[in-house]
Amino acid sequence: MNDVLGDKRAIALLVGPALLVYSLVMVVPILWSTGYTLFEGSVIRGFTFHGLGNFRTLADDGVLWDALVFTVKYAVVTTLLQVALGYLLAVAYVFWFRRSSGIVRTLLFFPVILPTVAVGLLFQRVFESAPSTGPVNAVLDAVGVGAVDWFGSPTQAFVVIVAMDLWRSMGFYAVLLYAGLLDIPQDVLESASLDGARGLGMLRHIILPLSLPVLLSSVIFSINGTLKVFDSVLALTNGGPGQATTPLTLYMYQTSFTYGDYGYGSTIALTLSALCLLVTVFVFRSSRRDLKE
């Protein structure tokens, strides 16, 4: 094995095909898209060199800043709720649902495999107010609150989007964190129990610190996914009402393929990529600092 790993030709033969495929699938499109930021136009209209004009437009685009604010707000709220609910479910799997945790995990994981469009249509019906009344508004009418136009207000539409993505994803994060909790040595928990650790004290001082690495991995995974939210918003609200629930991904799609401006759409994509990179670096540096302490 050492002879093989010490041979540069053998390394190139083993790694080369995978590196070539990765470059063609990932690196080349990224460089191609970055090159588009210096041009304006589309394949149909043709391209003209625009220099840094797209970046100047970016700075003065009010719709983009609104999309950026929505994207960051959605990512922060959804990530916190996804990881928190997933962690609570994982703790429940380990300590309360030991005998039936397999059945519970399966039921809660089931929404993860459903198509996003189907889930979006389902939630449209559940929160529908017109022309027919959905189950949520029927309950509100029954208790005297009155029906709510969930998709007519930016705040209420935001709540529905977050609720839908939580319902779809918390089972996934519960399973992910459950695997991390299973790695905690049982003798450590037994020793802590003999020392008097119980309930929230056990969770706060023993379980949470020992599961911090997988917890931080879940945060990174979640924040990157929520910053790039696209299909769930498209299926549920299509960015409405108005542009109130339009994330950067949907605005990029509309700019590139609806309005035919590939250059500015690529500039928005580059902005989103830079945002994801900055957030990931920040979380990594924070996690390393916490683990050292």
C-alpha positions in Angstrom: 0.0 0.0 0.0 2.8 2.4 0.9 4.4 1.6 -2.5 1.2 2.5 -4.3 0.6 5.7 -2.4 4.2 6.7 -3.0 3.9 6.3 -6.7 2.7 9.5 -8.4 1.6 7.7 -11.5 -0.5 5.3 -9.4 -2.1 8.3 -7.5 -2.8 10.0 -10.8 -4.4 6.9 -12.2 -6.6 6.4 -9.1 -7.6 10.0 -8.5 -7.5 11.3 -12.0 -10.9 10.0 -13.3 -12.8 11.2 -10.2 -11.0 14.6 -10.4 -11.8 14.9 -14.1 -15.5 14.2 -13.5 -15.7 16.6 -10.6 -14.0 19.3 -12.6 -16.4 18.9 -15.5 -19.5 18.8 -13.3 -18.6 21.4 -10.7 -15.5 23.5 -11.4 -16.1 24.3 -15.1 -19.7 25.4 -14.6 -18.7 27.6 -11.7 -15.9 29.3 -13.8 -18.3 29.6 -16.8 -21.0 31.2 -14.6 -18.4 33.6 -13.1 -17.3 34.6 -16.6 -21.0 35.5 -17.4 -20.9 38.2 -14.7 -18.8 40.4 -17.1 -21.4 40.3 -19.8 -25.1 41.1 -20.4 -27.6 39.3 -22.6 -28.6 35.7 -23.3 -28.0 32.9 -25.7 -30.9 34.1 -27.8 -30.1 37.9 -27.8 -26.3 37.4 -27.8 -23.8 38.7 -25.2 -22.1 42.1 -25.0 -19.2 42.9 -22.7 -20.4 44.8 -19.7 -17.4 44.9 -17.4 -18.3 45.6 -13.8 -21.7 47.0 -14.7 -23.6 44.0 -13.3 -21.9 44.6 -9.9 -22.8 48.3 -10.0 -26.4 47.2 -10.7 -26.2 44.8 -7.9 -25.5 47.6 -5.4 -28.5 49.7 -6.5 -31.0 46.8 -6.9 -33.7 47.2 -4.2 -35.4 43.9 -5.1 -32.1 42.1 -4.6 -31.6 43.6 -1.1 -35.2 42.6 -0.2 -34.4 39.0 -1.5 -31.2 39.0 0.5 -33.0 40.1 3.7 -35.7 37.4 3.2 -33.0 34.7 2.5 -31.0 35.5 5.6 -34.1 35.7 7.8 -35.5 32.5 6.5 -32.1 30.7 6.8 -31.6 31.8 10.4 -35.1 31.0 11.6 -35.4 27.7 9.8 -32.0 26.5 10.8 -32.5 27.2 14.4 -35.9 25.5 14.4 -34.7 22.5 12.3 -31.7 21.8 14.5 -33.5 22.5 17.8 -36.5 20.3 16.9 -34.3 17.6 15.4 -32.2 17.5 18.5 -35.2 17.2 20.8 -36.5 14.4 18.7 -33.1 12.7 18.7 -33.0 12.9 22.5 -36.5 11.5 22.7 -35.5 8.6 20.4 -32.6 7.7 22.7 -34.1 8.2 26.1 -38.0 8.0 25.8 -38.9 6.0 22.7 -36.3 3.3 23.0 -38.6 0.4 22.1 -40.6 2.1 19.5 -38.0 4.6 18.2 -37.7 2.7 14.9 -41.4 3.2 14.1 -41.4 6.9 15.3 -38.2 7.6 13.2 -39.8 6.1 10.1 -43.0 8.1 10.4 -41.2 11.4 11.1 -38.7 10.7 8.3 -41.4 10.0 5.7 -42.0 13.6 4.7 -38.3 13.9 3.7 -38.8 11.6 0.7 -42.0 13.3 -0.6 -41.7 15.5 -3.7 -41.4 19.2 -2.9 -44.2 20.1 -5.4 -46.6 17.6 -3.8 -45.8 19.0 -0.3 -46.3 22.5 -1.6 -49.7 21.7 -3.0 -50.6 19.9 0.2 -49.8 22.9 2.3 -51.6 25.2 -0.1 -54.8 23.1 0.6 -54.2 22.9 4.3 -53.8 26.7 4.7 -56.3 27.6 1.9 -58.8 30.4 2.6 -60.4 30.8 -0.8 -62.3 29.6 -2.8 -62.6 26.8 -0.3 -61.6 26.7 3.4 -58.7 24.6 4.4 -58.4 22.6 7.6 -56.4 25.3 9.4 -58.9 28.0 8.7 -61.8 25.6 9.5 -60.3 25.2 13.0 -59.8 28.9 13.4 -63.5 29.5 12.4 -64.6 26.8 14.8 -62.8 28.5 17.8 -64.1 32.0 16.8 -60.8 33.4 15.5 -61.9 33.7 11.9 -60.2 32.6 8.7 -56.8 34.0 7.8 -55.5 34.8 4.3 -52.2 33.0 4.9 -50.8 33.8 1.4 -52.0 37.4 1.3 -49.6 38.8 3.9 -45.7 38.6 3.8 -45.5 37.6 7.5 -48.2 34.9 7.3 -46.7 33.5 4.1 -43.3 33.4 5.7 -44.8 31.4 8.6 -46.3 28.9 6.2 -43.1 28.4 4.3 -41.1 27.8 7.5 -43.8 25.4 8.8 -43.7 23.4 5.6 -39.9 23.1 5.6 -39.9 22.2 9.3 -42.4 19.4 8.6 -40.3 18.1 5.7 -36.9 18.3 7.3 -37.0 17.8 11.1 -37.2 14.0 10.7 -33.9 14.1 8.7 -32.1 16.2 11.3 -33.5 14.0 14.1 -32.0 10.9 12.5 -28.7 12.7 11.8 -28.4 13.9 15.4 -29.7 10.5 16.7 -26.7 8.9 15.1 -24.4 11.3 17.0 -26.1 10.7 20.3 -25.6 6.9 19.9 -21.8 7.6 19.8 -21.9 8.9 23.4 -20.3 6.2 25.6 -22.9 4.6 27.8 -20.5 4.4 30.8 -20.2 8.2 30.8 -23.9 8.6 31.1 -24.0 5.9 33.8 -21.2 7.7 35.7 -23.0 11.0 35.5 -26.2 9.4 36.7 -24.4 8.0 39.7 -23.1 11.5 40.4 -26.6 12.8 40.5 -27.1 14.2 37.0 -30.7 14.0 36.0 -33.1 15.4 33.4 -32.1 18.9 32.1 -28.9 18.8 34.1 -27.8 15.6 32.3 -28.8 17.1 28.9 -27.1 20.5 29.5 -23.8 19.4 31.1 -23.2 15.9 29.7 -25.2 15.1 26.5 -25.0 18.5 24.8 -21.2 19.0 25.1 -20.5 15.5 23.9 -22.8 15.8 20.9 -21.5 19.3 20.0 -19.5 18.1 16.9 -22.5 16.5 15.2 -24.7 19.4 16.3 -22.4 21.9 14.6 -22.3 19.7 11.5 -26.1 19.8 11.4 -26.0 23.6 11.7 -23.6 23.9 8.7 -25.6 21.5 6.6 -28.9 23.3 7.5 -27.7 26.8 7.0 -26.3 26.1 3.5 -29.5 24.3 2.5 -31.8 27.1 3.7 -29.7 29.9 2.2 -30.2 28.1 -1.2 -33.9 27.5 -0.7 -35.7 27.4 -4.1 -38.1 24.6 -4.8 -40.3 24.9 -1.6 -40.9 28.6 -2.1 -41.5 28.2 -5.9 -44.1 25.4 -5.2 -45.8 27.1 -2.3 -45.9 30.9 -2.9 -43.9 31.5 -6.1 -42.3 34.4 -4.3 -45.5 36.1 -3.4 -47.4 38.1 -2.3 -45.6 40.4 -4.7 -41.8 39.8 -4.1 -42.2 39.4 -0.3 -41.1 35.8 -0.2 -38.6 35.8 -3.0 -35.2 34.4 -2.0 -32.0 35.0 -3.9 -32.3 31.7 -5.7 -35.7 32.5 -7.1 -34.7 36.0 -8.1 -31.6 34.6 -9.9 -33.9 32.2 -11.7 -36.3 34.9 -12.7 -33.6 37.2 -13.9 -31.8 34.6 -15.9 -34.6 32.6 -17.5 -37.7 34.8 -17.3 -36.0 38.1 -18.2 -33.2 36.6 -20.2 -30.3 38.4 -18.5 -27.7 35.6 -17.9 -25.0 38.1 -16.9 -26.9 39.7 -14.0 -28.4 36.3 -13.0 -24.8 34.9 -12.7 -23.9 37.9 -10.6 -26.7 37.1 -8.2 -25.5 33.5 -8.1 -22.0 34.6 -7.3 -23.3 36.8 -4.5 -25.2 33.8 -3.1 -22.1 31.6 -3.3 -20.1 34.2 -1.5 -22.7 34.4 1.2 -22.8 30.6 1.7 -19.0 30.6 1.9 -18.8 33.3 4.4 -21.4 31.7 6.6 -19.7 28.3 6.5 -16.3 29.8 7.4 -17.9 31.7 10.2 -19.6 28.6 11.6 -16.4 26.6 11.3 -14.3 29.1 13.0 -16.8 29.5 15.8 -17.1 25.7 16.2 -13.3 25.4 16.5 -13.1 28.1 19.1 -15.9 26.5 21.1 -14.3 23.0 20.9 -10.9 24.4 22.1 -12.6 26.0 25.1 
